[in-house]
Amino acid sequence: MPALKPTEFSATITWIGTVPDRTAALASSALDQLALSFDGPQGEAHGGATRPSCGRVTSQHPRGTTIRNVRQVSIVSEEELAVIAERLELDRVDPAWVGATLCVQGLPDFTLIPPSSRLQGPDGVTLVVDMANRPCHLPDPVIRAAVGLEKLPTTFKTAGKNRRGVTAWVEREGTLKVGESLRLHIPDQPVWPH
């Protein structure tokens, strides 16, 4: 029996972008399509087979340790960005402002899909969900500049709690295009009872 089961859920890709140089800017640049290799999205600063460990994994590795890069792709959802926008008292939050790679529509409670789930595109390209992407303070200045505000009513970190999307890595190479559908496959296992 397969360890992953296809679901009836799918998401439509509504936006694609890359961060070409994350030291220059957090914001993504929009694209119509994106080639994905085992090193991640082509032209993406977050790509590569490995990365230096960061504050998210200091309980496991000293900061700067070379580890496997399971954060090649940042995926957010239209529905959750709408909730964040409401919490920030804005008309909308552009996925580019938060450095997203993909924005999708159609999966309920997107940030909470199980780790190790797969999102598979029409040509077989497959992304493995690592885990929920915790919001941080970095989008605040990008959002403030984009909407012309000196201060937001709350921080992105607060507004994005449990709504920041997921990070993922490339299991199978291929190309994604705006308007394509990604089918959700989830691990076939019971919830850990502890």
C-alpha positions, 0 to 999 in steps of 0.5 A, spaced: 500 500 500 502 506 498 505 511 503 501 517 500 494 517 498 492 522 493 486 527 495 480 530 492 483 537 493 487 541 489 490 548 488 490 553 482 496 557 482 495 564 481 501 567 482 509 565 481 515 569 483 522 568 485 527 572 490 533 573 485 537 576 491 535 576 498 540 580 501 538 586 496 530 585 497 525 580 500 520 581 495 519 576 490 519 578 482 513 575 478 513 570 473 508 566 468 512 560 469 518 557 473 522 551 472 524 547 478 530 542 479 532 538 485 536 545 487 529 548 487 526 554 483 531 556 477 533 563 479 531 563 486 536 565 492 533 560 497 534 555 492 540 550 493 541 542 495 543 545 502 543 551 506 546 554 512 542 553 518 538 559 521 534 560 528 528 555 526 533 549 527 537 552 533 535 546 537 538 541 532 544 545 529 548 551 531 547 557 527 550 556 520 551 549 520 550 546 513 544 542 512 539 539 507 535 545 504 527 543 505 526 551 504 527 551 497 520 554 495 515 558 499 508 557 498 502 562 500 494 561 499 490 567 496 485 565 502 490 566 508 493 572 505 486 575 505 485 574 512 492 577 513 490 583 509 484 584 514 488 583 520 493 588 517 487 593 515 489 593 508 485 591 501 490 586 500 497 583 501 501 581 495 505 575 495 511 578 492 511 582 499 512 576 503 517 573 498 513 567 496 515 563 490 507 560 489 501 563 491 495 558 490 487 558 491 483 552 493 486 548 499 482 550 505 487 551 512 493 551 507 498 552 512 495 546 516 496 541 511 500 535 514 508 535 513 510 530 508 504 532 503 505 532 496 503 538 491 503 535 484 503 539 478 500 536 471 507 534 468 509 530 474 513 536 478 512 534 485 513 539 491 514 536 498 511 540 504 516 541 509 512 544 515 508 551 516 512 557 515 512 561 521 511 569 520 517 573 521 518 581 522 522 581 515 515 583 511 513 589 515 518 594 512 516 591 505 509 592 506 509 599 509 513 601 503 508 598 498 502 601 501 505 608 504 504 607 511 509 609 517 506 604 521 501 598 520 496 596 525 499 590 527 505 586 525 506 581 520 508 576 525 502 577 529 497 577 523 500 571 519 500 567 525 497 560 522 496 563 515 503 564 513 503 558 508 508 552 508 515 551 505 517 545 501 522 542 497 523 539 490 522 531 489 521 531 482 523 536 477 518 540 472 515 546 470 509 550 474 505 555 470 500 560 473 493 557 472 495 550 473 493 545 478 496 542 484 493 536 486 494 534 494 497 528 496 497 526 504 501 521 508 497 515 509 498 514 517 494 516 523 495 522 527 501 521 532 497 520 539 502 523 544 
